[in-house]
């Protein structure tokens, strides 16, 4: 039985109606949250964790499924890092009647032809769902849900958390824990939150990013000669560029490409653009169209892959080259 991850996130109890559940995909943050919620809902159960390598070596899974627990009436079994290698063991163990046991199998990305995935998708007694990578909308919903009882949570604060997490739910989860611990009165203060979170506030690179996308060659040449880009922060710089490109794309989509609708469309964004950035964003929208922005996004992705694959490169120089290319393109673009 195929389920949707957001349904399970809303109520993990839906999984209790199935004797086993396969949870797969690249989003480790969702899988971690679901596992934590299962533990919370089953505090009186005996919880056992196996890895694929454990199951391949011995009949541990079969023994633990069909032998009664000595410690609790109910038992939870987590199987980590699963793949098709343990298909035979899993399918054999699930053929019989299982009582007072819930089995949760966690796997990475599984192709459609995966035997393990197919087994669960075709069965009405077992559940399966994919945990896809988060997008900005799912992360906004996640933060709002986790901090729904806190006053002072604004779109600006949500935007800061997301933009500095590299879209990683695991990082965001850590930041939320800090917020819950620090603001025990459940009232968030903007100035204090900037102090406790791992937020990079690099106004220097913001200036480089914005002037590059506006094609201001003279200013960019001056900034690049005065500001030292740090190689260790290269992926932060790429993330900053990519987030701005995604914002521009979103505004163009909302406005249906009509330049006269850019400003009204900008006002509908959630989380909102900071008020001081709005004039700069409007200028950038008049420089680029959707096709050109798509090409920029591809270029940013290629740069990220290049830096990850080539350890001997100086990432600061790679970023400077990318900035120069974008500035040249923007200076000759009149969308």
C-alpha positions in Angstrom: 0.0 0.0 0.0 1.5 3.3 -1.1 1.2 6.2 1.3 2.2 9.9 1.2 5.0 11.0 3.6 3.1 14.2 4.6 0.1 12.1 5.7 2.4 10.0 8.0 4.1 13.1 9.3 0.7 14.5 10.3 -0.2 11.2 12.2 2.3 8.5 12.5 -0.3 6.3 14.1 -1.7 5.4 10.6 1.2 3.0 10.3 -0.1 0.8 13.1 -2.7 -0.7 10.8 0.1 -2.3 8.7 2.3 -5.2 9.9 5.4 -3.6 8.3 6.4 -0.3 6.7 9.1 0.5 4.1 10.4 4.1 4.3 12.8 5.1 1.6 14.3 8.1 -0.1 17.0 10.7 0.2 15.4 12.9 2.9 17.1 11.7 6.1 15.4 14.5 8.0 11.9 13.2 7.4 13.0 9.6 8.2 14.6 10.8 11.4 11.5 12.7 12.5 9.2 9.8 11.8 11.5 7.4 13.7 11.5 9.8 16.7 7.7 10.1 16.6 7.4 6.3 16.5 9.6 6.0 19.6 7.5 8.6 21.4 4.2 6.8 20.6 5.6 3.4 21.7 7.4 4.1 25.0 6.1 0.9 26.5 7.3 -1.3 23.6 10.7 -3.1 23.3 12.6 -1.4 20.5 15.3 -3.3 18.6 17.4 -1.9 15.8 19.1 -4.0 13.1 21.3 -3.0 10.2 21.3 -4.8 6.8 24.6 -6.4 7.6 23.2 -7.9 10.9 20.4 -9.6 9.0 22.7 -11.0 6.3 24.9 -12.7 8.9 22.3 -14.4 11.1 18.6 -15.2 11.4 18.2 -12.4 13.9 15.2 -10.9 12.2 13.2 -14.2 12.1 14.1 -15.0 15.7 13.0 -11.6 17.0 9.8 -11.6 15.0 8.5 -15.0 16.0 9.9 -15.2 19.6 7.9 -13.4 22.3 9.6 -10.5 24.0 10.7 -11.1 27.5 10.7 -7.3 28.3 7.4 -6.0 26.9 4.1 -7.0 25.5 4.8 -5.2 22.2 7.9 -4.9 20.1 9.2 -2.4 17.5 11.8 -3.4 15.0 13.8 -0.9 13.1 15.9 -2.1 10.1 18.5 0.5 9.0 20.2 0.9 5.6 18.1 -1.7 3.9 18.4 -2.7 0.2 17.4 -5.6 -2.1 20.2 -7.7 -0.6 17.9 -8.6 2.3 14.8 -9.1 0.1 14.7 -12.9 0.7 15.0 -12.6 4.5 12.4 -9.8 4.6 9.8 -11.5 2.4 10.3 -14.9 4.2 9.8 -13.3 7.7 6.6 -11.4 6.6 4.8 -14.4 5.1 3.5 -15.6 8.5 1.2 -14.0 11.0 2.8 -11.4 13.1 1.4 -10.4 16.5 2.2 -7.4 18.7 5.2 -6.4 16.5 5.6 -3.4 14.2 8.5 -3.5 11.6 9.9 -0.3 10.1 12.4 -0.7 7.3 14.5 2.4 6.3 16.3 2.5 3.0 18.0 5.1 0.7 16.8 5.8 -2.8 15.1 2.7 -4.3 14.4 2.4 -8.0 11.0 1.4 -9.3 12.4 -2.1 -10.2 13.5 -2.6 -6.6 12.2 -6.0 -5.4 11.9 -4.7 -1.9 9.9 -1.7 -3.0 7.7 -3.8 -5.2 6.9 -6.2 -2.4 5.5 -3.5 -0.2 3.7 -1.5 -3.0 1.7 -4.6 -4.0 0.7 -5.7 -0.5 -2.4 -4.4 1.2 -1.0 -5.5 4.6 2.2 -3.5 4.3 2.8 0.2 3.8 5.5 2.1 1.8 6.2 5.7 1.2 9.0 7.8 -0.2 10.8 10.7 1.6 11.7 13.1 -1.1 14.0 16.1 -0.7 12.3 19.2 0.9 11.5 22.3 -1.0 11.0 25.8 0.4 7.3 25.3 0.9 7.6 22.0 2.8 10.3 23.6 5.1 8.1 26.6 5.8 5.3 24.3 6.8 7.7 22.3 8.9 9.0 25.3 10.8 5.5 26.7 11.3 4.3 23.4 12.7 7.2 23.0 15.1 7.0 26.6 16.4 3.2 27.1 16.1 2.9 28.0 19.8 5.7 30.6 19.7 4.9 34.4 19.4 7.2 36.5 17.2 7.8 34.0 14.5 7.8 36.0 11.3 8.4 35.3 7.7 11.7 37.1 7.9 12.9 34.7 10.7 11.7 31.6 8.8 13.5 32.9 5.7 16.7 33.3 7.6 16.5 29.8 9.0 15.8 28.2 5.6 18.3 30.2 3.6 21.2 29.4 6.0 20.4 25.7 6.3 21.2 24.7 2.7 17.6 23.3 2.6 18.7 20.6 5.1 15.9 19.6 7.4 18.4 18.1 9.8 20.1 21.5 10.3 16.8 23.2 10.6 15.7 20.7 13.3 18.8 21.5 15.3 18.0 25.2 15.0 14.4 24.6 16.2 15.7 22.8 19.3 17.9 25.8 20.1 14.9 28.1 19.7 12.7 25.9 22.0 15.4 25.8 24.6 16.4 29.5 24.6 12.9 31.0 24.2 11.3 29.0 27.0 8.7 31.8 27.4 7.6 30.9 23.9 8.2 34.5 22.7 10.9 34.9 20.0 13.0 38.0 19.9 14.6 38.8 16.5 17.8 40.3 17.9 18.4 37.4 20.2 17.6 34.7 17.6 20.4 36.0 15.3 22.8 35.4 18.2 21.8 31.8 19.0 21.3 30.4 15.5 24.1 29.4 13.2 23.2 32.1 10.7 25.8 33.6 8.4 25.0 37.2 7.9 27.5 38.0 5.2 26.4 41.4 3.9 29.5 41.6 1.8 28.5 38.7 -0.3 24.9 39.9 -0.5 26.3 43.0 -2.2 28.4 40.9 -4.6 25.4 38.7 -5.4 23.0 41.6 -6.0 25.4 43.7 -8.1 26.4 40.6 -10.2 22.7 39.9 -11.0 22.3 43.6 -11.9 25.3 43.6 -14.2 27.2 46.4 -12.3 30.7 45.6 -13.6 32.5 48.5 -12.0 31.0 47.9 -8.6 31.7 44.1 -8.9 35.3 44.7 -9.9 35.7 47.0 -6.8 34.0 44.5 -4.4 36.0 41.5 -5.6 39.3 43.4 -5.2 38.3 44.6 -1.7 36.5 41.5 -0.2 38.2 38.2 0.6 36.0 35.3 -0.3 36.6 32.4 2.0 37.0 29.0 0.3 35.3 27.2 3.2 32.2 29.3 2.7 32.0 28.6 -1.1 28.9 26.5 -0.8 27.2 29.2 1.3 27.9 31.6 -1.5 26.4 29.2 -4.0 23.4 28.7 -1.8 22.9 32.5 -1.5 23.0 32.9 -5.3 20.7 29.9 -5.9 18.1 31.1 -3.4 18.0 34.5 -5.1 17.6 32.9 -8.5 14.8 30.7 -7.2 13.0 33.8 -5.7 13.2 35.5 -9.1 11.8 32.5 -10.8 9.0 32.2 -8.4 8.0 35.9 -8.8 8.0 35.5 -12.7 5.8 32.4 -12.4 3.3 34.2 -10.1 3.2 37.2 -12.4 2.9 35.0 -15.6 5.9 36.8 -17.0 4.2 40.2 -17.0 6.6 42.8 -15.9 3.8 45.1 -14.7 2.8 42.4 -12.2 6.2 41.9 -10.7 5.7 44.2 -7.7 2.2 42.7 -6.7 3.7 39.2 -7.2 6.6 40.1 -4.9 4.2 41.1 -2.2 2.6 37.6 -2.2 5.8 35.7 -1.5 6.0 33.6 1.7 8.4 34.0 3.4 8.5 37.6 2.2 11.4 39.5 0.7 13.0 41.9 3.2 11.7 45.4 2.6 15.2 46.8 1.9 15.8 44.2 -0.7 12.7 44.8 -2.8 14.0 47.6 -5.1 17.1 45.4 -5.8 14.9 42.4 -6.6 12.7 44.5 -9.0 15.9 45.6 -10.8 17.0 42.0 -11.2 13.6 40.9 -12.5 13.9 43.5 -15.2 17.3 42.1 -16.2 16.5 38.4 -16.4 13.7 36.2 -18.0 12.8 32.7 -17.0 14.9 31.0 -19.6 18.0 32.9 -18.6 17.4 32.2 -14.9 17.1 28.5 -15.7 20.5 28.7 -17.4 21.9 30.5 -14.3 20.5 27.8 -12.0 22.2 25.1 -14.2 25.5 27.0 -14.1 25.3 27.2 -10.3 24.6 23.4 -10.1 27.5 22.7 -12.4 29.8 24.8 -10.3 28.8 23.0 -7.1 29.5 19.6 -8.7 32.8 20.8 -10.0 33.9 22.0 -6.5 32.7 18.7 -4.9 34.5 16.5 -7.4 37.8 18.5 -7.7 39.5 18.8 -4.3 42.5 20.7 -5.6 40.6 23.7 -6.9 40.6 27.0 -5.0 36.9 27.4 -4.4 37.2 31.2 -3.9 38.6 31.6 -7.4 35.8 29.4 -8.8 33.2 31.6 -7.1 34.9 34.7 -8.5 34.8 33.3 -12.0 31.1 32.5 -11.6 30.4 36.0 -10.4 32.3 37.5 -13.3 30.3 35.4 -15.8 27.0 36.3 -14.3 27.9 40.0 -14.2 28.9 40.0 -17.9 25.7 38.2 -18.8 23.5 40.6 -16.8 25.3 43.7 -18.2 24.2 42.7 -21.7 20.7 41.4 -20.8 17.6 43.6 -21.3 14.6 41.3 -20.7 
